[in-house]
Amino acid sequence: MRPHCLLVGACGWMLLIFLFVSKFLSSRSGDDYGQGYTLPASKLVKPVPVVIYPEKSDLETVKESVATPTEGEWQSVSEKRMELLGAMCRNSSSGLRNLTHVPISKFVLDRIFVCDKHKILFCQTPKVGNTQWKKVLIVLNGAFSSVEEIPENLVHDHEKNGLPRLSSLSPQEITQRLNTYFKFLIVRDPFERLISAFKDKFVKNPRFEPWYKHDIAPAIIRKYRKSHRNSELAESGLHFEDFVRYLGDAEGRRRLDRQFGEHIIHWVTYAELCAPCEIHYSVVGHHETLEKDVPYILRAAGIDRLVSYPSIPPGITRYNRTKVERYFSGISRRDIRRLYAHYSGDFQLFGYQTPDFLLN
C-alpha cells in the first residue's frame, strides 16, 4: 500500500512540474507581441513605433504648405506669377533674351488647343499633366459628358479627339482668339520635367512609341556615349547621362532635333513651346501646386460648374529633390551647367529656384 502511495505522490509532483513548464513556455511564445511572461530582473520593453521622417524636400514642401494661401487668396499667387513673367520678359538680358523670346511660329500654334464653345486656349507643355487638361477640353467641346468616359487612346489621337489646334485657323482667326480668349499653360520644375520625359519615353514607354528606342536613342548614344557598339545601340538603352549631354550641346542638339522632328516636344523648353513673352497668357499653373491651381483655373475660365478635373493621386505633384539628386549624381558639373544654361530661361520666367545643389 505504501509503495502505491509513493508512486501516486511522485506522479502528482511530475504533473505539477509539467504544468509549470508548459505555462512558462507558452507565455514566452507571446513575447513577440509584447505580452506574456517577463523574466525576473528584466524590464518590460514596449515596442518602439517606427517613425519615417520625410526627406529634406518633403520638409520643404510641408513648410510651403503651411504658408500656402487659402483658396480665396489664390488669385494673388496667380497675379504674382504673371507679374514675374512680365518683368522677366521685359528685362531679359541679351543672353537670356534668346531663351525667353520666341516668335509665334507654326510650331507654337500647333501646341495650342482651342475650345471655341467656351473661348479657351490651352498650350500643351508635355510631362506636366497635359493629358488631364485635354480631357477637360474634350468634355467642354461636347464629345463626352465626363472625363471618366474618355478612352485613354482617344486623348492623344489628335485626328479624332475633336480638339482643333490654333494652327488650323486663318491668321485673322488666330489673332482674334489670342486677343480675346482665356489662355493658360502649366509648368513644372524644368529638371524634374526632364527626368519624367526620360523615364516616359526611354525607360517605360507606356504608349508603345518604338521610335524613341529604335531611332532617337541610338542617334543620341552614337553621338554622346564614349564607348558603344553600333550593333547594340537599340538594345543597350539610353542612359540619363547621354540624355543630359545631348540636351546641353546647343549646336549638336539642333542638328539632331531636325532629324527627330516633332517627337522632341517632350523636352523642348516652355518658351519654345508656348512663347510666353509674346502671348499674354491669363494664367500659368504650376504642377507642384496643381491641387490649388486647378479649381482657380476652372473658376477663372468660367467652367468650374461645367466640368470636373480628374482626381489627383496624393503626393504625385510634390517636387522630389531626392529623386533629382539621384538622377544627376553620376553626371559631371560641366554637363549639368550646360544643361542649366539651356533651361535657365524656363527657371527664371516661372520663378523656379536655380538648382545650386547640383551646379556648385
C-alpha positions as CSV (number, residue, x, y, z in Angstrom):
1,M,0.0,0.0,0.0
2,R,2.8,2.4,0.9
3,P,4.7,1.9,-2.4
4,H,1.5,2.6,-4.2
5,C,1.0,6.0,-2.3
6,L,4.6,6.9,-3.0
7,L,4.0,6.3,-6.8
8,V,0.9,8.4,-6.8
9,G,2.7,11.2,-5.0
10,A,5.6,11.1,-7.4
11,C,3.2,11.2,-10.4
12,G,1.4,14.2,-8.8
13,W,4.7,16.1,-8.4
14,M,5.7,15.3,-12.0
15,L,2.3,16.6,-13.2
16,L,2.7,19.9,-11.3
17,I,6.2,20.3,-12.8
18,F,4.9,19.6,-16.3
19,L,2.1,22.2,-16.0
20,F,4.5,24.8,-14.7
21,V,7.0,24.3,-17.6
22,S,4.1,24.3,-20.1
23,K,2.8,27.6,-18.8
24,F,6.3,29.1,-18.8
25,L,6.9,28.1,-22.4
26,S,3.6,29.2,-23.7
27,S,3.9,32.6,-22.0
28,R,7.4,33.1,-23.6
29,S,5.9,32.5,-27.0
30,G,3.9,35.7,-26.6
31,D,7.0,38.0,-26.3
32,D,6.9,38.8,-30.0
33,Y,3.6,40.6,-29.4
34,G,4.7,42.5,-26.3
35,Q,2.6,40.3,-23.9
36,G,3.2,37.4,-21.6
37,Y,5.9,36.3,-19.1
38,T,8.8,38.6,-18.4
39,L,11.9,37.1,-16.7
40,P,12.7,38.5,-13.2
41,A,15.1,41.4,-13.0
42,S,14.4,42.4,-16.7
43,K,12.4,45.4,-17.8
44,L,9.3,45.1,-19.9
45,V,10.2,46.9,-23.1
46,K,7.4,48.3,-25.1
47,P,7.6,48.1,-28.9
48,V,9.1,51.4,-30.3
49,P,6.9,52.8,-33.0
50,V,8.6,53.2,-36.4
51,V,8.8,56.9,-37.4
52,I,9.5,57.6,-41.1
53,Y,11.0,61.0,-41.3
54,P,10.3,62.9,-44.5
55,E,13.1,63.7,-47.0
56,K,14.5,67.2,-47.0
57,S,12.4,68.1,-50.0
58,D,9.3,66.8,-48.2
59,L,10.1,69.0,-45.2
60,E,10.4,72.0,-47.5
61,T,7.0,71.1,-49.0
62,V,5.5,70.9,-45.6
63,K,6.8,74.4,-44.8
64,E,5.4,75.7,-48.1
65,S,2.0,74.1,-47.5
66,V,1.8,75.9,-44.1
67,A,2.4,79.2,-45.8
68,T,0.2,78.4,-48.8
69,P,-2.7,81.0,-49.2
70,T,-6.3,79.8,-48.9
71,E,-8.2,79.1,-52.0
72,G,-9.9,82.5,-51.9
73,E,-6.4,84.2,-51.9
74,W,-5.0,82.1,-54.7
75,Q,-5.7,84.9,-57.2
76,S,-2.9,86.9,-55.6
77,V,-0.5,84.0,-56.2
78,S,-1.5,83.8,-59.8
79,E,-1.1,87.6,-60.3
80,K,2.4,87.5,-58.8
81,R,3.3,84.7,-61.2
82,M,2.1,86.8,-64.1
83,E,3.9,89.9,-62.8
84,L,7.2,87.9,-62.6
85,L,6.7,86.6,-66.1
86,G,6.1,90.0,-67.5
87,A,9.1,91.5,-65.6
88,M,11.4,88.8,-66.9
89,C,10.2,89.2,-70.4
90,R,10.7,93.0,-70.3
91,N,14.0,93.0,-68.5
92,S,15.8,89.9,-70.0
93,S,19.4,90.4,-70.7
94,S,20.7,89.8,-74.2
95,G,21.9,86.3,-73.3
96,L,18.7,85.3,-71.6
97,R,16.5,87.0,-74.2
98,N,17.4,84.3,-76.7
99,L,16.0,81.7,-74.3
100,T,12.8,83.6,-73.5
101,H,11.6,85.5,-76.6
102,V,10.3,83.1,-79.2
103,P,8.3,84.1,-82.3
104,I,4.7,82.8,-82.6
105,S,5.6,80.2,-85.2
106,K,3.5,77.3,-86.6
107,F,5.4,75.1,-84.1
108,V,3.9,77.2,-81.2
109,L,0.4,77.4,-82.8
110,D,0.5,73.6,-83.1
111,R,0.9,73.3,-79.3
112,I,-2.2,75.4,-78.6
113,F,-5.6,73.6,-78.4
114,V,-8.8,75.5,-79.0
115,C,-12.2,75.4,-77.3
116,D,-14.4,77.9,-79.2
117,K,-17.5,77.0,-77.3
118,H,-16.1,78.5,-74.1
119,K,-13.4,80.7,-75.6
120,I,-10.4,78.9,-74.1
121,L,-6.8,78.3,-75.4
122,F,-4.6,75.7,-73.7
123,C,-0.9,75.5,-74.6
124,Q,0.4,71.9,-74.2
125,T,3.6,71.5,-72.2
126,P,4.4,67.8,-72.1
127,K,5.1,65.9,-68.9
128,V,3.1,68.2,-66.6
129,G,-0.3,66.5,-66.6
130,N,-1.5,67.7,-70.0
131,T,-3.5,64.6,-70.7
132,Q,-5.9,65.6,-67.9
133,W,-6.4,69.1,-69.3
134,K,-7.0,67.7,-72.8
135,K,-9.8,65.5,-71.2
136,V,-11.3,68.7,-69.7
137,L,-11.4,70.4,-73.1
138,I,-12.8,67.3,-74.8
139,V,-15.7,67.3,-72.4
140,L,-16.2,71.1,-72.8
141,N,-16.4,70.6,-76.6
142,G,-19.4,68.2,-76.0
143,A,-18.0,64.9,-77.2
144,F,-18.3,63.3,-73.7
145,S,-20.2,64.2,-70.6
146,S,-17.4,63.5,-68.1
147,V,-13.6,63.0,-68.2
148,E,-14.0,59.4,-66.8
149,E,-15.8,58.4,-70.0
150,I,-13.0,59.3,-72.4
151,P,-10.8,56.4,-73.6
152,E,-7.1,56.9,-73.0
153,N,-6.2,56.2,-76.6
154,L,-8.5,58.8,-77.8
155,V,-7.0,61.6,-75.8
156,H,-3.7,61.5,-77.8
157,D,-5.4,60.8,-81.2
158,H,-5.5,64.4,-82.5
159,E,-7.3,63.3,-85.6
160,K,-10.3,62.0,-83.6
161,N,-10.4,63.7,-80.2
162,G,-12.1,66.8,-81.5
163,L,-9.6,69.3,-80.2
164,P,-8.6,71.8,-83.0
165,R,-5.2,73.4,-82.9
166,L,-4.7,77.1,-83.3
167,S,-2.5,76.5,-86.3
168,S,-5.6,75.1,-88.2
169,L,-7.2,78.5,-88.3
170,S,-6.7,81.6,-90.6
171,P,-4.3,84.4,-89.5
172,Q,-7.3,86.6,-88.7
173,E,-9.0,83.9,-86.6
174,I,-5.8,83.2,-84.8
175,T,-5.3,86.9,-83.9
176,Q,-8.8,87.3,-82.7
177,R,-8.6,84.3,-80.4
178,L,-5.2,85.3,-79.0
179,N,-6.5,88.7,-78.2
180,T,-9.8,87.7,-76.6
181,Y,-9.8,84.1,-75.3
182,F,-8.8,82.8,-71.8
183,K,-5.3,81.4,-72.3
184,F,-3.3,79.2,-69.9
185,L,-0.4,76.7,-69.6
186,I,1.0,74.5,-66.9
187,V,4.7,74.4,-65.9
188,R,6.9,72.3,-63.7
189,D,10.4,72.4,-62.3
190,P,12.4,72.1,-65.6
191,F,14.9,69.4,-64.4
192,E,12.2,67.2,-62.8
193,R,10.2,67.5,-66.1
194,L,13.3,66.2,-68.0
195,I,13.5,63.2,-65.7
196,S,9.9,62.5,-66.3
197,A,10.3,62.8,-70.0
198,F,13.4,60.5,-70.0
199,K,11.5,57.8,-67.9
200,D,8.4,58.0,-70.0
201,K,10.0,57.8,-73.4
202,F,13.2,55.8,-72.9
203,V,12.5,53.6,-69.9
204,K,8.9,52.7,-69.6
205,N,7.3,53.9,-72.8
206,P,3.7,53.1,-71.8
207,R,2.2,54.4,-75.1
208,F,4.3,52.0,-77.1
209,E,6.2,54.5,-79.3
210,P,9.0,52.4,-80.7
211,W,10.8,55.3,-82.5
212,Y,12.2,56.5,-79.2
213,K,14.1,53.3,-78.6
214,H,14.9,52.4,-82.2
215,D,15.5,55.9,-83.7
216,I,16.1,58.6,-81.2
217,A,18.0,56.7,-78.5
218,P,20.6,55.2,-80.9
219,A,21.3,58.6,-82.5
220,I,22.0,60.1,-79.1
221,I,24.1,57.2,-78.0
222,R,26.1,57.2,-81.2
223,K,27.0,60.9,-80.7
224,Y,27.3,61.3,-77.0
225,R,28.4,57.9,-75.4
226,K,32.1,57.5,-75.4
227,S,32.0,53.7,-75.8
228,H,29.4,51.8,-77.8
229,R,28.9,49.2,-80.5
230,N,26.7,50.0,-83.5
231,S,25.2,46.5,-83.4
232,E,24.0,47.1,-79.8
233,L,22.6,50.6,-79.9
234,A,18.9,49.8,-79.7
235,E,19.5,47.1,-77.1
236,S,21.8,48.9,-74.7
237,G,19.3,51.6,-73.9
238,L,19.8,55.3,-73.4
239,H,21.4,56.4,-70.2
240,F,20.3,59.6,-68.4
241,E,23.9,60.9,-68.8
242,D,23.6,60.5,-72.6
243,F,20.4,62.4,-72.5
244,V,21.9,65.3,-70.5
245,R,24.9,65.6,-72.8
246,Y,22.6,65.8,-75.8
247,L,20.4,68.5,-74.3
248,G,23.3,70.5,-73.1
249,D,25.0,70.6,-76.5
250,A,23.3,73.5,-78.3
251,E,24.6,73.0,-81.8
252,G,24.6,69.2,-81.8
253,R,21.1,69.1,-80.3
254,R,19.7,71.4,-83.1
255,R,21.1,69.1,-85.8
256,L,19.6,66.0,-84.2
257,D,16.3,67.7,-83.5
258,R,15.8,68.4,-87.1
259,Q,16.2,64.7,-87.7
260,F,13.8,63.8,-84.8
261,G,11.0,66.1,-85.9
262,E,8.1,66.8,-83.6
263,H,8.9,63.8,-81.4
264,I,11.2,66.1,-79.4
265,I,8.4,68.2,-77.9
266,H,8.6,66.4,-74.6
267,W,11.9,68.1,-73.7
268,V,11.6,71.4,-75.6
269,T,11.6,74.5,-73.4
270,Y,8.4,76.1,-72.2
271,A,9.5,79.3,-74.0
272,E,9.9,77.4,-77.4
273,L,6.6,75.6,-76.9
274,C,4.3,78.4,-75.8
275,A,6.0,81.7,-76.5
276,P,5.0,83.2,-73.1
277,C,6.8,86.5,-73.7
278,E,4.8,87.0,-77.0
279,I,1.4,85.6,-76.0
280,H,-0.2,87.2,-73.0
281,Y,-1.5,84.3,-71.0
282,S,-4.3,84.7,-68.5
283,V,-2.9,82.1,-66.0
284,V,0.2,80.0,-65.5
285,G,-0.4,77.0,-63.3
286,H,2.4,75.1,-61.6
287,H,2.5,71.3,-61.4
288,E,3.8,71.5,-57.8
289,T,0.6,73.4,-56.7
290,L,-1.8,71.7,-59.0
291,E,-4.3,71.0,-56.2
292,K,-4.7,74.7,-55.7
293,D,-4.3,75.8,-59.3
294,V,-7.0,73.5,-60.8
295,P,-10.0,75.0,-59.0
296,Y,-8.7,78.5,-59.6
297,I,-8.2,77.9,-63.3
298,L,-11.6,76.4,-63.7
299,R,-13.2,79.3,-62.0
300,A,-11.2,81.9,-63.8
301,A,-12.2,80.3,-67.1
302,G,-15.8,80.2,-66.1
303,I,-16.1,76.4,-66.4
304,D,-16.0,75.2,-62.8
305,R,-19.7,74.2,-62.9
306,L,-19.4,72.5,-66.3
307,V,-16.6,70.0,-65.9
308,S,-14.5,68.3,-63.2
309,Y,-10.8,67.8,-63.4
310,P,-9.7,64.2,-62.9
311,S,-8.7,63.3,-59.4
312,I,-5.0,63.9,-58.5
313,P,-3.3,61.0,-56.7
314,P,-1.8,62.1,-53.3
315,G,1.8,63.3,-53.5
316,I,2.2,62.9,-57.3
317,T,2.7,66.7,-57.8
318,R,5.3,67.1,-55.0
319,Y,8.7,68.2,-56.0
320,N,11.1,65.4,-55.2
321,R,14.6,66.8,-54.7
322,T,15.9,63.4,-53.6
323,K,15.0,61.9,-57.0
324,V,16.6,64.8,-58.8
325,E,19.8,64.4,-56.8
326,R,19.8,60.6,-57.5
327,Y,19.4,61.1,-61.3
328,F,22.2,63.7,-61.5
329,S,24.5,62.1,-59.0
330,G,26.8,60.5,-61.7
331,I,26.9,63.4,-64.1
332,S,29.7,65.9,-64.3
333,R,29.2,69.5,-63.2
334,R,30.2,70.6,-66.6
335,D,27.4,68.7,-68.3
336,I,24.9,69.9,-65.6
337,R,25.9,73.5,-66.1
338,R,25.5,73.2,-69.9
339,L,22.0,71.7,-69.3
340,Y,21.1,74.5,-67.0
341,A,22.3,77.1,-69.5
342,H,19.7,75.7,-72.0
343,Y,16.8,75.7,-69.5
344,S,17.7,78.8,-67.5
345,G,15.0,80.8,-69.3
346,D,12.4,78.4,-68.0
347,F,13.7,78.6,-64.5
348,Q,13.7,82.4,-64.4
349,L,10.4,83.0,-66.3
350,F,8.4,80.9,-63.9
351,G,10.1,81.5,-60.6
352,Y,11.9,78.2,-60.2
353,Q,15.0,78.3,-57.9
354,T,18.3,77.7,-59.5
355,P,19.4,74.1,-58.6
356,D,22.6,75.2,-56.8
357,F,22.8,71.9,-55.0
358,L,23.6,70.4,-58.5
359,L,25.6,73.2,-60.0
360,N,28.1,74.0,-57.2
